[in-house]
Amino acid sequence: MANSAERVRLTLQKENKGWKKWGPYLTERQWGTVREDYSRNGDAWNYITHEMARSKAYRWGEEGIGGFSDSKQHICLSFAFWNHKDKLLKERMFGLANTEANHGEDVKDMYYYLDSTPTHSYMKMLYKYPQNLFPYEKIRQENGRRGKTELEYEITDTGIFDNDEYFDIYIEYAKADQEDVMMRVTVHNRGPKDAPITILPTIAFRNTWSWGYPEFDYKPMMNGLANRIIEVNHRKHGKFNFYLDNTDEILFCENETNFKKLYGTPNASPYPKDGINDFIISGRKSKTINPNQIGTKASGKFSRIVKAGGSVSVRMRLVNHTISEPFGGFDDMFDKRIREADEFYADIQRDVKDKELLSIQRQAYAGMMWNKQFYYYNVYEWLKGDPAHPSPAPARKWGRNSGWKHLYAANLISMPDKWEYPWFAAWDSAFHCIPLARIDADFAKRQLEILLREYYMHPNGQIPAYEWNFSDVNPPVHAWATWKVYEIDREQNDGVGDIEFLEKNFHKLLLNFTWWVNQKDDTGNNIFSGGFLGLDNIGVFDRSTPMPFGGKLEQADATGWMAMYTLNMLRISVEIALKQPVYQDMASKFFEHFLYIAGAMEAMGDKNSTIKLWDEEDQFYYDVIHIPNGQSVLLKVRSIVGLIPLFAVEILDPQMLEKMPIFKRRVEWVLANRPDLARLISRWFESGKGENRLLAILRGHRMKMILKRMLDDQEFLSDYGVRAMSKYHQDNPYKFYINGEVLQVGYTPAEALTNIMGGNSNWRGPIWFPLNYLIFDSLLKFHSYYGDDYEVEYPTNSGNLMTIDEVAVALGERLIGIFKKDENDRRAVYGDKEKLQTDPHFRDHILFFEYFDGDNGRGCGAEHQTGWTGLVAELILKTSQIKAKSAASLQEDNEQELMNLVVDKG
């Protein structure tokens, strides 16, 4: 890779230090989280609300617009704004709690992540702030009125942007050095009239001194100098100067709770957390700021009139030494960092030629970078409470996460979305690491290692799912992600792989694999029941709870995931064994374990089997429930559950086998002495493309049938990817009858119509990027074995035959098409939102939603979930590379044909 300035910075420090010490590590919503919930009944959403947030000092983290902090969030920067009409400062993003909105929690502000380098040497975001009263109550009331069958009521629906009476606020950061952060805010008035705005760059210490622990008894301090400098002193970081260019004044208060306002009890300080808010909003009448200009929270105040169609800029700088002219060369440094960012991404994106795809991909990477967060949660302390705070309710000791007392999180983690999902989710994190590895492989590897550490992973081997319930079960995709990140890193490192990373993760994954085998295969028959598995409401009932009527569930997806897991572990152990031969035994173990699972799935279709996950009539995999009366019933829901066995595929190179004689000998023995298992390996004794050997659950007839359903536009295939449920159920809902009760599943292409799992996501029809990417990845593996000789009909019943890699590219392009403008210059992701489709100040900014309408591609769920939807960046890269390679091959063939013709003609 090109040795750009940013690439050099990445090589200086692999950990989150040095150039990575400062970054966008504040969350966008700390209120309403499990960590901050000390209620008696576990009602996190109402213990601290959006209205309370400006007055409540948090225990576990800090939030803010455009937030920036050190890697442990001791010194926190963010921005507040005031349009001179609102009744409160705009200090944090506004959104609805889970119980307030018709489809669960939902952020309502408009903002976009536009750019970021991996070291955060340059960053840029855009916040759109109305010039008129922010429609807080209108949004809350209308969403509260709407039902689940109706669309969410967004800020653009209120009309607040219709007359362009709003500000476009660009927030930028540029690092002059590792401990020297420059900030620039540029406010554009998009409206027809001059308009006032107050800009408040804010700096605060995370409150650690009020917990009551001796090791945190130190209270840091800030003080004002000459009305243009805030001197910052913190024991862990030393002295910093926060320079403010031509500020009107500097305001100080304490980052401490306003107990009087919230609870009617005396305050620890007359200048509490909301002191600056109250002072500004009251027209300087409140006495809530410290006249001595000292405190633990401070803001520079810039009040400006922005002319119609014009703009203003303000500048700040945080640096760990004194500078006589802090704003000398300021704009030049920004220009330099922007050039370096462009150089860095030009190298990353060198295989992508389409200008629009370059923009979409770069914004996807920006979202991945901005969604980093310092995540802090010591479950033991959370359960017992802090010495200086009231003790939690006794029920907490055996309530939520009480079995995870060992979990102590204090790391920078890639979040799914820092407003709607400001906490890690295990399988989300694994998918994040694929695009992350392209721009910062060390950070991606570190992310995968974090959840496998002894202070995250349960002593029994379970990986924590997510903070609402660490004991829920997510699909086991960490081994897959470990291998993918290894491959990407190896590709970028001239073919040299990080074996130490593989081996380190392999040992921890062994513990997790064993947990799955012991906990989720309780009968020892190699058929698994994972429960929730991240697929929220995919089934007839909530799979994360005990089955109704005492039934037991056997899951096609859980078993498919475990078959995939064994092959991932096999591939990793083979790679390590090439360097350390002792790992050949582990390769043998996972080779055989895969065969046992494959054999169990094969037996599911036997006439004498009581477990028939493969249905011969429908030619599809289904879950089965065993009812206490001895009956076993297929739950014939045509969902993504039945496609997951497709993911269990791995290719072995025979030359690689020759280098591992112990493993090769064991494989040959098993194939010779266990013909019942040998027949499960697709054409093991026949050469595939390049002499490869194929290990896969799906092969032959069953594979053709699965692909036939998946590529049918009347079933799974949408214009924008593969749906999570077959459209067949739109007219034919599945009904499960038991004890006089009817449970029903229908095709719902967009937002959820059920409250299962909170009601804020839906797996009954939409398009989800993680599973689509796994389909894409699996198809490419199959093609690497079958080559161009194997063709399938795409779409089903079209008469059009394509090779498997061509199908993968076609699916990838459908997914990319969610964001790319169509022939009518419209983006599917924005549906009928005319402002977002046509306005020049909206239309080229991309929101990466949680999931997408299975019929029209409209974005649904969390608007900034560039977490796993950031996989679009990898799809853009991979499809571009495959198409370029195919074009080059075709050109070579044409040139050869022409050469042959010339030779023939003499």
Sequence and secondary structure as in RCSB ss.txt:
>XXXX:A:sequence
MANSAERVRLTLQKENKGWKKWGPYLTERQWGTVREDYSRNGDAWNYITHEMARSKAYRWGEEGIGGFSDSKQHI
CLSFAFWNHKDKLLKERMFGLANTEANHGEDVKDMYYYLDSTPTHSYMKMLYKYPQNLFPYEKIRQENGRRGKTE
LEYEITDTGIFDNDEYFDIYIEYAKADQEDVMMRVTVHNRGPKDAPITILPTIAFRNTWSWGYPEFDYKPMMNGL
ANRIIEVNHRKHGKFNFYLDNTDEILFCENETNFKKLYGTPNASPYPKDGINDFIISGRKSKTINPNQIGTKASG
KFSRIVKAGGSVSVRMRLVNHTISEPFGGFDDMFDKRIREADEFYADIQRDVKDKELLSIQRQAYAGMMWNKQFY
YYNVYEWLKGDPAHPSPAPARKWGRNSGWKHLYAANLISMPDKWEYPWFAAWDSAFHCIPLARIDADFAKRQLEI
LLREYYMHPNGQIPAYEWNFSDVNPPVHAWATWKVYEIDREQNDGVGDIEFLEKNFHKLLLNFTWWVNQKDDTGN
NIFSGGFLGLDNIGVFDRSTPMPFGGKLEQADATGWMAMYTLNMLRISVEIALKQPVYQDMASKFFEHFLYIAGA
MEAMGDKNSTIKLWDEEDQFYYDVIHIPNGQSVLLKVRSIVGLIPLFAVEILDPQMLEKMPIFKRRVEWVLANRP
DLARLISRWFESGKGENRLLAILRGHRMKMILKRMLDDQEFLSDYGVRAMSKYHQDNPYKFYINGEVLQVGYTPA
EALTNIMGGNSNWRGPIWFPLNYLIFDSLLKFHSYYGDDYEVEYPTNSGNLMTIDEVAVALGERLIGIFKKDEND
RRAVYGDKEKLQTDPHFRDHILFFEYFDGDNGRGCGAEHQTGWTGLVAELILKTSQIKAKSAASLQEDNEQELMN
LVVDKG
>XXXX:A:secstr
    HHHHHHHH SSS GGGSEES SBS  TTSSTT   SS  HHHHS HHHHTT   SS  B EEEEEETT SE
EEEEEEE SSSSS B S  EE TTTSTTS EE SEEEEEEE TT SEEEEEEEEESS   HHHHHHHHHH  TTS
    GGGGTTTTT  EEEEEEEEEEEETTEEEEEEEEEE SSS EEEEEEEEEEE   TTS  GGG    EEEEE
TTTEEEEEETTTEEEEEEETT SEEEEE SS  HHHHHSS  S SS TTHHHHHHHTTS S  S TT EESEEEE
EEEEEE TT EEEEEEEEESS  SSTTTTHHHHHHHHHHHHHHHHHHHTTT   HHHHHHHHHHHHHHHHTEEEE
EEEHHHHHH  TTS    GGGGGSTTTT TT EEEEEEE SBTTTB S BHHHHHHHHHHHHHH HHHHHHHHHH
TTSTTTS TTS    BTT TTS     HHHHHHHHHHHHHHHTTT   HHHHHHHHHHHHHHHHHHHHHH TTSS
S    SSTT TT SSS TTS  GGG EEE HHHHHHHHHHHHHHHHHHHHHHTT GGGHHHHHHHHHHHHHHHHH
HHHTTSTT S   EETTTTEE EEEE TTS EEEE   BGGGTGGGG EEEE HHHHHT HHHHHHHHHHHHH H
HHHTTSTTTTS  GGG EEEES  HHHHHHHHHHHT TTTTEETTEEBSB THHHHS EEEEETTEEEEE    S
S SS GGGGS   SS B HHHHHHHHHHHHHHHHHHGGG EEESSTTS  EEEHHHHHHHHHHHHHTTTS  TTS
  GGGTT HHHHH TTTTT     SEE TTT  EES TT TTGGGHHHHHHHHHHHHHHHHHHHHHHHHHHHHHH
HHHHT 
